[in-house]
Amino acid sequence: MDQETTMYVGFFLVVCVFLFIQSALAERRRRERLKEKIREQWGKIPNREYTLEEFEKISHYYERRKGDRFSIDDITWNDLGMDEVFLLLNTADSAVGEEYLYWALRTPEFDDTVLKERSALADFFRENKALREEFKICFGRMGRRRRVALSDYIGKLSDIPSFPLLPHGAAMGLLAAAVGMFFIKPAYGVAALIGVIILNLITYYKYKGDMAVYFACMSQVADLVEYGGRLSEIPGEETILAPYRELLREDCKSFRKIRRNAWILVDKSDVGGNLIKVVLDYLCMMTHLDLLLFRNMAETIRHRGQVLERLMETMGRLELALCIASFRDLQEKFCIPDFHKTPEKTLSCEAIYHPLIENPVANSIKTDRPVLITGSNASGKSTFLKTIGVGAILAQTIYTVTAAAYEADFFRIYSSMALSDSLETKESYYMVEIKSLKRILDAISTETPVLCFVDEVLRGTNTVERISASSKILESMAGKNILCFAATHDIELTALLEGPYVNYHFEEQVEAGDVSFSYRLEAGRAASRNAIRLLGIMGYDETIIRAAEGMAERFVLTGEWRL
């Protein structure tokens, strides 16, 4: 080897050593930053922001997996504000975690075996700080892609087209020949290298352009396999983690080729931040190495879709437990629910509060009968319904309720609350409302009981028909395999339904020209008529107020309206 060649080789080796050191230092800094972030955010309200497009994709895993099992439908999910509850719980550091969390919240369990397993793993992570940080670092390094859901990437893998091997093998051979010529005759070798590189670049982009979307899919699969393997290798002899480690090892073993070749799947979005990735990118363009290895990986994964799904589920279960653990540390008070199966369909909550409300007022209720709640606007009726609904969902999904105690049957949960007319179907508010109520009645069966929440039933029609129809609908929701919580302004319903329903109310206090609310649930019907008194606070003429009070008194005595 002459002096000129030795100089070139030496320069190449120095560059390689520099890049290796630079990469190692960058990785160390990244790990330290990630650990610091994990410690700062544990047990805190997540501050992650999403665009509408990014948030919408999180539900794709649920949509693909829900099948025929019961799940929280869109009406109930939106009525109870479960998107905000999901965001409160979403401390997941990876796409697999946040997609699995969303799926779990929408698919309640009806056997506490799964729930107890989730709870035990969550408590284990709460008590083992060092180990949970290792798991979160691993998930954090895996991260998430903003544009496409992980489940969508995996779903595309079955459509990977085959492509010829010869052009890429030839590209590799020609480059090797040009490099060999460089060592024999450097001057000719440089010319040959330039020509081969240009040819290889042209053919590379011809094939890579058609395969770009599948490379993104394979990159996600490679991340899943790589970090699934790393999770299984986190040291520890804890019995509770043993089944998860075994599943991860077993499934990752099926994808050894993918894990071994994953380094070649360059993420172009990160090229500017890592010199090694820049070098790797150019190497692939010149040698077609990524195309060759991708073809090999595609053959490995083509018939192992079920194994990949199980790997994603195992990792999702681990990160779900981390989310539950952080949520529990966020709450000042929470309880583990107590489930039973009784003919009476009972529900008992002690000091339950809504997890999204700052400085909430806790309420308690115990009932084996349907509940009718009255009270003025803003007194707390709707919030109480949402509190019980959210509590029931959290009980059957994350085995955690923001309450001092929660005891109930397993329920299928429905609501008809925050409805509006539909511009798409040109349906009036009333039509949307009666369809929403009908779906609840259709869900009643002799199997798992229904827990439903109805706010201002049939508000979209006139008083006479509303009272008559709503009283019969609510009556039909009593005495069957259903426990109904309903809120109304119609005082008439409290008398009509006093037999099948138990009455509760919320009160307001009007004093010194101001109105205040205690947000405390009280037994019995609402007795106050402060809505008329509020007219005086707002400056209405006294004659209007006295006349309105007189009309109300006459109606109470005679049951007739008269001006």
VOGU-3710 file (C-alpha; in Angstrom, 3 decimals, decimal comma):
1> mdqettmyvg> 0,000/0,000/0,000  1,588/3,328/-1,084  1,790/6,446/1,045  -1,170/8,188/-0,636  -3,485/5,223/-0,059  -2,331/4,908/3,548  -3,174/8,574/4,083  -6,697/8,095/2,699  -7,311/5,029/4,849  -5,945/6,771/7,939
11> fflvvcvflf> -8,182/9,769/7,375  -11,199/7,461/6,988  -10,403/5,663/10,257  -10,012/8,979/12,144  -13,415/10,129/10,860  -14,996/6,836/11,949  -13,534/7,113/15,454  -14,701/10,717/15,727  -18,230/9,802/14,641  -18,370/6,915/17,112
21> iqsalaerrr> -17,293/9,125/20,034  -19,687/11,867/18,983  -22,577/9,403/18,792  -21,792/7,877/22,193  -21,661/11,297/23,885  -24,895/12,403/22,191  -26,636/9,211/23,345  -25,457/9,740/26,907  -26,724/13,341/26,930  -30,055/12,225/25,495
31> rerlkekire> -30,493/9,580/28,185  -29,751/12,069/30,983  -32,191/14,617/29,564  -34,848/11,933/29,244  -34,356/10,742/32,825  -34,596/14,310/34,133  -37,822/14,877/32,177  -39,300/11,614/33,482  -38,601/12,603/37,088  -40,070/16,078/36,615
41> qwgkipnrey> -43,309/14,820/35,036  -44,019/11,785/37,216  -47,265/12,204/39,134  -47,974/15,513/37,375  -50,625/16,636/34,895  -49,252/15,980/31,378  -48,601/19,118/29,328  -48,361/17,447/25,926  -50,197/19,211/23,088  -51,690/17,595/19,993
51> tleefekish> -53,016/18,842/16,689  -56,453/17,519/15,711  -54,802/15,219/13,169  -52,356/13,812/15,724  -55,052/13,277/18,329  -57,417/11,572/15,888  -54,870/8,904/14,932  -54,570/7,679/18,532  -57,978/5,995/18,235  -56,997/3,850/15,226
61> yyerrkgdrf> -55,683/0,963/17,342  -58,996/0,877/19,231  -61,022/1,024/16,003  -59,027/-1,849/14,532  -59,239/-4,036/17,661  -62,640/-3,384/19,221  -64,445/-6,200/17,409  -67,757/-7,349/18,911  -66,965/-6,785/22,588  -68,698/-3,979/24,452
71> sidditwndl> -67,002/-0,603/24,224  -67,858/2,952/25,219  -69,695/4,372/22,201  -68,960/7,796/20,707  -72,004/9,489/22,267  -71,098/8,374/25,787  -67,384/9,073/25,266  -68,130/12,652/24,178  -70,890/13,228/26,755  -68,575/12,340/29,632
81> gmdevfllln> -65,621/14,342/28,260  -63,436/11,251/28,079  -60,965/12,834/25,657  -59,917/15,169/28,476  -59,767/12,257/30,935  -57,552/10,361/28,470  -55,214/13,352/28,201  -55,013/13,542/31,994  -53,999/9,886/32,132  -51,739/9,980/29,094
91> tadsavgeey> -48,226/10,052/30,521  -47,198/7,433/27,933  -43,856/8,129/26,281  -44,454/6,043/23,160  -47,104/5,551/20,506  -47,727/1,973/21,622  -48,523/3,207/25,146  -50,896/6,021/24,271  -52,766/3,924/21,690  -53,161/1,054/24,152
101> lywalrtpef> -54,293/3,450/26,912  -57,006/4,845/24,626  -58,120/1,320/23,741  -58,237/0,320/27,422  -60,363/3,335/28,414  -62,905/2,561/25,691  -63,192/-1,166/26,435  -64,293/-1,752/30,058  -63,600/-5,119/31,656  -66,303/-7,336/33,185
111> ddtvlkersa> -63,978/-9,594/35,156  -61,649/-8,162/37,763  -58,840/-10,621/36,943  -57,408/-8,339/34,246  -58,042/-5,261/36,386  -56,202/-6,700/39,383  -53,237/-7,548/37,177  -53,105/-3,960/35,873  -53,387/-2,612/39,409  -50,658/-4,850/40,838
121> ladffrenka> -48,239/-3,881/38,070  -49,058/-0,180/38,552  -48,376/-0,423/42,294  -45,125/-2,251/41,574  -43,942/0,650/39,403  -45,024/3,173/42,040  -42,859/1,423/44,630  -39,809/0,790/42,402  -38,567/4,152/41,159  -35,287/3,004/39,604
131> lreefkicfg> -36,906/0,209/37,627  -39,843/2,288/36,403  -37,392/4,940/35,179  -35,560/2,310/33,131  -38,847/1,232/31,568  -39,905/4,823/30,852  -36,505/5,647/29,356  -36,909/2,688/27,027  -40,402/3,780/25,975  -39,220/7,385/25,694
141> rmgrrrrval> -36,422/6,413/23,324  -38,931/4,537/21,216  -41,121/7,645/21,080  -43,946/8,305/18,641  -44,492/9,371/15,056  -46,774/12,362/14,759  -48,407/11,805/11,374  -49,466/8,165/11,333  -50,695/5,830/14,086  -48,434/2,921/14,977
151> sdyigklsdi> -51,311/0,517/14,314  -51,715/2,022/10,819  -48,052/1,373/10,049  -48,372/-2,238/11,148  -51,556/-2,654/9,147  -49,766/-1,672/5,918  -47,128/-4,391/6,209  -49,352/-7,038/4,660  -49,386/-4,949/1,454  -45,603/-4,781/0,960
161> psfpllphga> -44,907/-5,475/-2,734  -42,007/-7,679/-3,777  -39,205/-6,164/-5,876  -36,269/-7,696/-7,835  -33,015/-8,485/-6,085  -30,671/-8,265/-9,106  -30,396/-4,447/-9,549  -29,453/-3,951/-5,907  -27,006/-6,829/-5,829  -25,418/-5,406/-8,966
171> amgllaaavg> -25,162/-1,952/-7,338  -23,301/-3,454/-4,399  -20,980/-5,458/-6,704  -20,127/-2,499/-8,936  -19,287/-0,333/-5,932  -17,040/-3,050/-4,495  -15,239/-3,315/-7,830  -14,709/0,463/-8,006  -13,329/0,518/-4,443  -10,973/-2,327/-5,354
181> mffikpaygv> -9,734/-0,394/-8,363  -9,137/2,600/-6,093  -6,642/0,596/-4,028  -4,869/-0,664/-7,189  -4,877/2,559/-9,226  -6,281/5,498/-7,241  -6,673/7,817/-10,234  -8,786/5,329/-12,189  -10,506/4,252/-9,004  -11,795/7,773/-8,289
191> aaligviiln> -13,288/8,046/-11,781  -14,894/4,614/-11,462  -16,276/5,469/-8,035  -17,885/8,663/-9,302  -19,521/6,856/-12,203  -20,800/3,967/-10,088  -22,119/6,319/-7,379  -24,095/8,344/-9,943  -25,564/5,168/-11,448  -26,412/3,760/-8,030
201> lityykykgd> -28,066/7,015/-6,934  -30,321/7,024/-10,000  -31,457/3,435/-9,521  -31,719/3,884/-5,742  -34,238/6,703/-5,904  -36,209/4,901/-8,606  -36,920/1,980/-6,259  -36,822/3,834/-2,924  -39,526/6,283/-3,973  -41,994/3,433/-4,471
211> mavyfacmsq> -41,064/1,831/-1,146  -40,810/4,924/1,091  -44,120/4,367/2,907  -43,219/0,732/3,593  -39,816/1,784/4,919  -41,640/3,981/7,430  -43,795/1,003/8,399  -40,783/-1,284/8,762  -38,982/1,365/10,787  -41,863/1,361/13,278
221> vadlveyggr> -41,852/-2,429/13,438  -38,093/-2,388/13,942  -38,545/0,056/16,825  -41,224/-2,190/18,322  -38,942/-5,233/18,120  -35,816/-3,374/19,225  -37,364/-1,776/22,286  -39,412/-4,861/23,081  -36,094/-6,684/23,259  -34,558/-3,962/25,417
231> lseipgeeti> -37,497/-4,066/27,814  -37,025/-7,808/28,224  -33,348/-7,234/29,029  -33,846/-4,679/31,821  -32,244/-6,456/34,805  -34,334/-7,635/37,737  -35,693/-10,809/39,258  -39,137/-9,488/40,177  -41,783/-12,193/39,855  -44,474/-9,784/38,668
241> lapyrellre> -42,449/-8,877/35,565  -41,494/-12,452/34,664  -44,484/-13,230/32,376  -44,027/-9,948/30,499  -40,307/-10,573/29,999  -41,021/-14,098/28,759  -43,618/-12,894/26,248  -41,307/-10,145/25,009  -38,379/-12,536/24,586  -40,497/-15,119/22,807
251> dcksfrkirr> -42,041/-12,670/20,357  -38,834/-10,733/19,668  -37,100/-14,055/18,922  -39,411/-14,387/15,900  -38,048/-11,125/14,546  -34,323/-11,605/15,141  -33,489/-10,646/11,554  -35,420/-7,414/11,911  -33,713/-6,498/15,156  -30,318/-7,382/13,721
261> nawilvdksd> -30,855/-5,233/10,619  -32,877/-2,394/12,172  -29,866/-0,044/12,199  -30,192/0,367/8,444  -33,656/1,969/8,582  -32,521/5,587/8,617  -35,073/8,108/9,872  -34,656/11,062/7,523  -36,339/13,406/9,980  -33,369/13,015/12,321
271> vggnlikvvl> -30,579/13,308/9,738  -29,628/16,854/10,703  -29,075/15,922/14,325  -26,764/12,912/14,022  -23,671/12,662/11,833  -23,713/8,871/11,896  -27,196/8,897/10,414  -25,987/11,265/7,692  -23,153/8,896/6,814  -25,497/5,907/6,939
281> dylcmmthld> -27,942/7,660/4,648  -25,273/8,257/2,000  -23,965/4,720/2,394  -27,421/3,357/1,622  -27,761/5,556/-1,444  -24,443/4,309/-2,820  -24,806/0,620/-1,970  -28,590/-0,010/-1,907  -27,871/-1,772/1,379  -31,128/-0,682/3,003
291> lllfrnmaet> -33,140/-1,987/0,046  -31,400/-5,360/0,247  -31,925/-5,689/3,979  -35,491/-4,384/3,744  -36,362/-7,123/1,268  -35,012/-9,684/3,707  -36,964/-8,183/6,614  -40,188/-8,062/4,598  -39,994/-11,800/4,023  -39,498/-12,352/7,766
301> irhrgqvler> -42,527/-10,338/8,791  -44,969/-11,212/6,013  -46,597/-14,125/7,868  -46,081/-13,054/11,485  -48,758/-10,414/11,910  -50,333/-12,076/14,970  -46,984/-12,250/16,758  -46,458/-8,549/16,062  -49,906/-7,734/17,464  -49,121/-9,680/20,640
311> lmetmgrlel> -45,791/-7,881/21,006  -47,552/-4,531/20,731  -50,154/-5,616/23,299  -47,524/-6,774/25,806  -45,657/-3,485/25,537  -48,952/-1,601/25,738  -49,880/-3,398/28,968  -46,574/-2,385/30,537  -46,915/1,267/29,606  -50,581/1,309/30,624
321> alciasfrdl> -49,464/0,247/34,109  -46,963/3,130/34,141  -49,769/5,564/33,212  -52,000/4,196/35,987  -49,147/4,466/38,490  -48,457/8,111/37,619  -52,193/8,918/37,750  -52,473/7,381/41,210  -49,540/9,454/42,451  -51,214/12,555/40,994
331> qekfcipdfh> -54,377/12,054/43,071  -54,615/13,136/46,698  -57,195/10,404/47,267  -58,246/7,391/45,248  -59,646/3,925/45,928  -59,606/0,450/44,456  -63,178/-0,431/43,394  -65,064/-3,321/44,925  -67,136/-5,238/42,377  -70,004/-7,617/43,009
341> ktpektlsce> -72,798/-9,169/41,006  -76,220/-8,788/42,608  -79,803/-8,858/41,301  -80,403/-5,380/42,773  -77,857/-3,526/40,563  -76,373/-1,451/43,367  -73,910/1,411/43,203  -72,242/3,012/46,195  -69,782/5,918/46,081  -68,234/7,619/49,071
351> aiyhplienp> -66,676/11,073/48,612  -66,372/10,689/44,844  -65,040/13,625/42,825  -64,271/14,415/39,180  -60,536/14,046/38,436  -60,496/17,029/36,053  -61,933/19,568/38,494  -59,565/21,680/40,550  -60,583/21,817/44,226  -63,622/19,577/43,642
361> vansiktdrp> -66,528/19,070/46,031  -66,863/15,359/46,792  -70,281/13,718/47,067  -71,564/10,374/48,277  -74,476/8,224/47,170  -75,662/4,666/47,701  -78,563/3,336/45,697  -80,170/0,225/44,262  -82,905/2,315/42,593  -82,819/4,755/39,665
371> vlitgsnasg> -81,926/8,322/40,661  -83,665/11,545/39,614  -81,751/14,775/40,281  -83,235/18,266/40,223  -81,766/21,713/40,722  -81,113/24,981/38,929  -78,619/25,630/36,142  -74,977/25,511/37,249  -75,904/23,874/40,561  -73,947/20,700/39,796
381> kstflktigv> -76,433/18,216/38,263  -74,567/17,529/35,019  -71,191/17,494/36,718  -72,434/14,924/39,203  -73,698/12,676/36,405  -70,339/12,966/34,658  -68,509/12,259/37,907  -70,368/8,971/38,438  -69,993/8,053/34,752  -66,264/8,748/34,635
391> gailaqtiyt> -65,807/6,934/37,938  -67,599/3,847/36,595  -65,429/3,808/33,455  -62,190/4,255/35,388  -63,251/1,523/37,811  -63,680/-0,982/34,976  -60,606/0,081/32,994  -57,773/1,235/35,273  -59,154/-0,170/38,559  -58,847/3,285/40,093
401> vtaaayeadf> -61,630/5,643/41,220  -61,169/9,168/42,526  -63,215/8,494/45,651  -62,877/7,292/49,222  -64,800/4,123/48,287  -66,575/2,695/45,246  -68,709/-0,460/45,235  -70,844/-1,540/42,300  -71,831/-4,191/39,788  -70,048/-4,458/36,463
411> friyssmals> -72,001/-2,246/34,058  -72,303/-1,475/30,388  -72,189/2,331/30,437  -74,279/4,655/28,245  -75,305/8,304/28,328  -77,543/10,807/26,577  -76,403/14,246/27,667  -74,490/16,728/25,510  -76,486/16,275/22,297  -77,045/18,709/19,419
421> dsletkesyy> -78,898/18,759/16,133  -77,116/17,191/13,168  -76,307/19,287/10,104  -74,972/16,214/8,278  -78,172/14,168/8,554  -80,450/17,257/8,778  -81,983/15,867/11,971  -83,531/18,141/14,592  -82,357/18,128/18,189  -85,456/16,144/19,178
431> mveikslkri> -84,766/13,426/16,582  -81,142/13,124/17,699  -82,303/12,906/21,315  -84,927/10,201/20,882  -82,506/8,098/18,819  -79,910/8,464/21,563  -82,406/7,316/24,215  -83,636/4,443/22,023  -80,120/2,996/21,751  -80,016/2,773/25,571
441> ldaistetpv> -83,371/1,005/25,740  -82,224/-1,396/23,004  -79,103/-2,220/25,056  -81,120/-3,579/27,991  -80,814/-7,347/28,212  -80,758/-10,121/30,782  -76,951/-10,168/30,754  -74,648/-7,449/32,104  -76,714/-4,549/33,523  -76,693/-1,070/32,018
451> lcfvdevlrg> -75,662/2,059/33,887  -77,001/5,109/32,062  -76,943/8,881/32,475  -79,624/11,127/31,005  -79,484/14,912/31,256  -82,653/16,950/30,630  -84,589/14,196/28,885  -86,534/15,357/25,794  -85,649/19,013/26,228  -86,182/19,433/22,487
461> tntverisas> -89,992/19,484/22,589  -92,877/21,323/24,300  -93,617/21,054/28,017  -96,758/18,888/27,856  -95,301/16,273/25,531  -91,929/16,408/27,276  -93,408/15,632/30,688  -95,666/12,841/29,436  -93,079/11,180/27,149  -90,058/11,609/29,410
471> skilesmagk> -91,908/10,242/32,443  -92,789/7,076/30,519  -89,286/6,668/29,063  -87,693/7,060/32,483  -90,273/4,718/33,982  -89,319/2,099/31,397  -85,709/2,421/32,608  -86,739/1,334/36,094  -87,331/-2,182/37,300  -85,297/-3,754/34,492
481> nilcfaathd> -81,637/-4,681/34,133  -80,641/-1,028/34,182  -79,661/1,624/36,715  -80,495/5,122/35,495  -79,219/8,488/36,743  -81,320/11,317/35,276  -81,190/15,083/35,763  -84,108/17,397/35,023  -85,544/20,867/35,543  -89,078/19,496/35,408
491> ieltallegp> -90,287/19,366/39,011  -93,381/17,475/37,811  -91,220/14,408/37,151  -90,174/14,193/40,798  -93,791/13,516/41,783  -94,681/11,311/38,819  -91,612/9,083/39,274  -91,415/9,111/43,064  -92,231/5,401/43,252  -89,628/3,865/40,927
501> yvnyhfeeqv> -87,023/6,649/41,366  -85,305/8,121/44,409  -85,089/11,918/44,411  -81,966/13,998/45,006  -81,236/17,645/44,341  -78,636/20,404/44,331  -79,363/23,798/45,901  -78,193/27,361/45,431  -78,215/30,221/47,920  -79,332/33,734/46,952
511> eagdvsfsyr> -78,103/36,264/49,496  -77,116/39,925/49,482  -77,735/40,272/45,774  -75,562/37,309/44,821  -75,955/33,590/44,111  -73,693/30,797/45,343  -73,656/27,025/45,009  -72,612/24,416/47,526  -72,424/21,598/44,908  -73,546/19,217/47,667
521> leagraasrn> -75,929/16,414/46,764  -79,028/16,547/48,977  -81,769/13,963/49,445  -85,312/14,732/48,238  -86,759/17,096/45,634  -85,526/20,612/44,949  -87,807/22,942/46,907  -86,401/26,393/46,107  -87,531/28,613/43,207  -84,539/30,870/43,103
531> airllgimgy> -84,685/31,250/39,316  -87,351/33,940/39,784  -85,395/35,615/42,597  -82,383/35,832/40,286  -84,420/38,154/38,043  -84,331/40,713/40,841  -80,555/40,430/41,175  -80,247/41,121/37,436  -82,355/44,291/37,789  -85,742/43,162/36,447
541> detiiraaeg> -88,810/45,240/37,383  -90,352/44,203/40,709  -93,835/43,852/39,186  -92,547/41,162/36,777  -90,977/39,262/39,661  -94,114/39,381/41,872  -96,330/38,306/38,968  -94,046/35,379/38,119  -94,006/34,224/41,750  -97,816/34,404/41,864
551> maerfvltge> -98,163/32,291/38,717  -95,798/29,676/40,127  -97,737/29,498/43,396  -101,057/29,063/41,550  -99,615/26,278/39,383  -98,371/24,416/42,458  -101,847/24,630/44,033  -104,060/24,039/40,965  -101,811/22,373/38,345  -102,936/25,027/35,803
561> wrl> -101,130/27,900/34,137  -102,957/31,243/34,049  -101,663/34,735/33,233
//
